[in-house]
Amino acid sequence: MAKAIVIEKYGSSEVLKYKNLDMGRPGEDELLIRNTAIGVNYHDVYVRSGLYKTLKLPGIPGCEAAGVVEKIGIAISDFKVGDRVVYITSEYGAYSSHIKIKREKVIKLPKTIGDELIATNFLRAMTVEMLLNRITVIDDTKTILVTAAAGGVGRLLCQWASSLGVKVIGSVSNLKKVAETKVNGCHETLVANQHDFSKKINQFTEGKGVDVVFDSVGADTFNSSLESLAPCGFLVNFGQSSGAVDPLLMTTLAQKSLSVARPILFHYFKSYKIYEQMAASVFDAFETGVLNVSKFSPFNLKDATEAHNMLESRKGGGSIYLKP
């Protein structure tokens, strides 16, 4: 019998319930995949809590997993039983032992990429690919600020940007995380809530400010992120782990001719070709050592509550995954 984590109401991690799942045959353009490793992301916390009401309840959360193809719809000819695959889906359902999923959401895995690596980091690395290659121009003339620089996306973003010759300034929630950011390519690292944050940014940039801020924290850091920008700077807010950002006045942006973007990864999958291109870029970054992840924290699928508790404690290091 297939198993799944089901959410019947929004709330704390205790609403994640382990239940039986009935699986029929895949539709003509679907694959039936046996999940081998399931990614756990902060997006899942937003969905579970009700901050994002994008999962119809009752429903199965989870946006990504690695697995093996077990059955194939009759209209599919480019996958076969036994193929190792990875997927990201905005329709959720990954917190399960098996999933039926549209072929257009599935990517074949290279032999060089392990299940636990890609399950914990595919969505994050695809987010970084989007941030650095799809939204604004990033090159070795730029200085950027990355909030939550020791987090799951933050560390990959710092690594990838640093490999491009970008000067990276990181911010973290406490001093204990500073050393990790240095390993991941940060030239300087600040604690986000220190009173002289903006002054330090000016000092590090010789009074200019940073060209781009990549802010995944939201409410707690948004104002300091704006203050850190150079004239004509660009703030990319791609998460809100501390809460939603307050409404922003256009006159605030006009003071320094600033720009703000709020990208959602799924909107960048305009076609399967683009999805494949982004995935190939991510696989290459892992294979060539641009991106490095060394520690993983597995939990059994039935223990999803514990996995969420670790993630929300900010002690998971971005490498938490579920094993069916």
BELJO-V851496 format. One record per residue. N is the residue number from 0. SS is DSSP state (hx for helix, st for strand, lp for the rest). OMEGA is omega in radians with two decimals (NA if undefined). Layout:
BEGIN
N;SS;OMEGA  N;SS;OMEGA
END
This chain:
BEGIN
0;lp;3.08  1;st;-3.12  2;st;3.13  3;st;2.96  4;st;-3.08  5;st;3.02  6;st;3.11  7;lp;3.08  8;lp;3.13  9;lp;3.10  10;lp;3.14  11;lp;-3.11  12;hx;-3.12  13;hx;3.14  14;hx;3.12  15;st;-3.05  16;st;-3.11  17;st;-3.02  18;st;3.03  19;st;-3.10  20;st;3.08  21;lp;-3.13  22;lp;3.03  23;lp;3.10  24;lp;3.10  25;lp;3.04  26;lp;-3.01  27;lp;3.11  28;lp;-3.12  29;st;2.99  30;st;2.95  31;st;-3.06  32;st;2.97  33;st;-3.11  34;st;3.10  35;st;3.10  36;st;-3.00  37;st;-3.14  38;st;3.07  39;lp;-3.02  40;lp;3.10  41;hx;3.04  42;hx;3.13  43;hx;3.09  44;hx;3.11  45;hx;3.14  46;hx;-3.11  47;hx;-3.08  48;hx;-3.08  49;lp;3.07  50;lp;2.97  51;lp;3.11  52;lp;-3.06  53;lp;3.08  54;lp;3.11  55;lp;-3.10  56;lp;-0.11  57;lp;-3.10  58;st;3.14  59;lp;3.13  60;lp;3.07  61;lp;-3.05  62;lp;-3.01  63;st;3.05  64;st;2.93  65;st;-3.13  66;st;-3.10  67;st;3.12  68;st;3.11  69;st;3.10  70;st;-3.04  71;st;3.06  72;lp;-3.00  73;lp;-3.11  74;lp;-3.05  75;lp;-3.11  76;lp;-3.04  77;lp;2.98  78;lp;3.09  79;lp;3.09  80;lp;-3.14  81;lp;3.11  82;lp;3.00  83;st;-3.03  84;st;3.01  85;st;3.12  86;st;2.93  87;st;-3.13  88;lp;3.05  89;lp;-3.14  90;lp;3.06  91;lp;3.14  92;lp;-3.05  93;lp;3.13  94;lp;-3.05  95;st;3.10  96;lp;3.14  97;st;3.09  98;st;2.94  99;st;-2.99  100;st;3.12  101;st;-3.13  102;hx;-3.08  103;hx;3.14  104;hx;-2.98  105;st;3.13  106;st;3.07  107;st;-3.11  108;lp;2.99  109;lp;3.12  110;lp;-3.07  111;lp;-3.07  112;lp;-3.12  113;lp;-3.10  114;hx;-3.06  115;hx;3.11  116;hx;-3.04  117;hx;3.13  118;hx;-3.13  119;hx;-2.96  120;hx;-3.10  121;hx;-3.14  122;hx;3.14  123;hx;-3.13  124;hx;3.06  125;hx;3.06  126;hx;3.12  127;hx;3.10  128;hx;3.09  129;hx;-3.08  130;hx;-3.04  131;hx;-3.01  132;hx;-3.00  133;hx;-2.97  134;hx;-3.12  135;lp;-3.11  136;lp;3.11  137;lp;3.11  138;lp;-3.01  139;lp;3.04  140;lp;-2.99  141;lp;2.93  142;st;-3.10  143;st;3.01  144;st;3.12  145;st;3.06  146;lp;-3.08  147;lp;-3.01  148;lp;3.12  149;lp;-3.12  150;lp;-3.04  151;hx;3.09  152;hx;-3.05  153;hx;-3.10  154;hx;3.10  155;hx;3.11  156;hx;3.11  157;hx;3.13  158;hx;-3.06  159;hx;-3.14  160;hx;3.14  161;hx;3.13  162;hx;3.13  163;lp;-3.13  164;lp;3.13  165;lp;3.02  166;st;-3.03  167;st;2.98  168;st;-3.14  169;st;2.94  170;st;-3.09  171;st;-3.08  172;lp;3.13  173;lp;-3.05  174;hx;-3.09  175;hx;-3.07  176;hx;-3.05  177;hx;-3.08  178;hx;-3.14  179;hx;-3.12  180;hx;3.11  181;hx;3.11  182;hx;-3.08  183;lp;2.97  184;lp;3.12  185;lp;3.06  186;lp;3.10  187;st;3.10  188;st;3.14  189;st;2.97  190;st;-2.93  191;lp;-3.04  192;lp;3.14  193;lp;-2.93  194;lp;-3.08  195;lp;-3.07  196;hx;-3.10  197;hx;3.11  198;hx;3.12  199;hx;3.11  200;hx;3.11  201;hx;3.13  202;hx;-3.11  203;hx;-3.07  204;lp;3.13  205;lp;3.07  206;lp;-3.05  207;lp;-2.95  208;lp;-3.10  209;st;-3.13  210;st;-3.10  211;st;2.96  212;st;3.00  213;st;-2.98  214;st;3.10  215;lp;-3.06  216;lp;3.07  217;lp;-2.95  218;lp;-3.03  219;lp;-3.02  220;lp;-2.99  221;hx;-3.11  222;hx;3.12  223;hx;3.07  224;hx;3.09  225;hx;-3.12  226;hx;-3.09  227;hx;-3.05  228;st;2.98  229;st;3.00  230;st;-3.08  231;st;-3.14  232;st;-3.00  233;st;3.07  234;st;3.10  235;st;3.12  236;st;-3.05  237;lp;3.10  238;lp;-3.11  239;lp;-3.08  240;lp;3.11  241;lp;-3.12  242;lp;-3.09  243;lp;3.12  244;lp;3.08  245;lp;3.07  246;lp;-3.04  247;lp;3.08  248;lp;3.09  249;hx;3.13  250;hx;3.08  251;hx;3.10  252;hx;-3.08  253;hx;-3.11  254;lp;3.10  255;lp;-3.10  256;lp;-3.10  257;lp;3.05  258;st;3.13  259;st;3.06  260;st;3.05  261;lp;-3.06  262;lp;3.00  263;lp;-3.02  264;hx;-3.03  265;hx;3.13  266;hx;-3.12  267;hx;3.06  268;lp;-3.06  269;lp;3.13  270;lp;3.11  271;hx;3.13  272;hx;3.12  273;hx;3.08  274;hx;3.12  275;hx;-3.14  276;hx;3.12  277;hx;3.12  278;hx;3.12  279;hx;3.09  280;hx;3.11  281;hx;3.14  282;hx;3.13  283;hx;3.14  284;hx;3.08  285;hx;-3.07  286;hx;-3.11  287;lp;3.10  288;lp;3.04  289;lp;3.08  290;lp;-3.12  291;lp;3.05  292;lp;-3.02  293;lp;-3.06  294;lp;-3.13  295;lp;-3.12  296;st;-3.11  297;st;3.00  298;st;3.01  299;st;-3.12  300;hx;-3.10  301;hx;-3.12  302;hx;-3.13  303;hx;3.10  304;hx;3.13  305;hx;3.12  306;hx;3.11  307;hx;3.12  308;hx;3.11  309;hx;-3.14  310;hx;-3.09  311;hx;3.06  312;lp;-3.12  313;lp;3.11  314;lp;-3.05  315;lp;3.11  316;lp;3.10  317;lp;-3.05  318;lp;3.14  319;st;3.04  320;st;-3.12  321;st;3.09  322;st;3.12  323;lp;NA
END
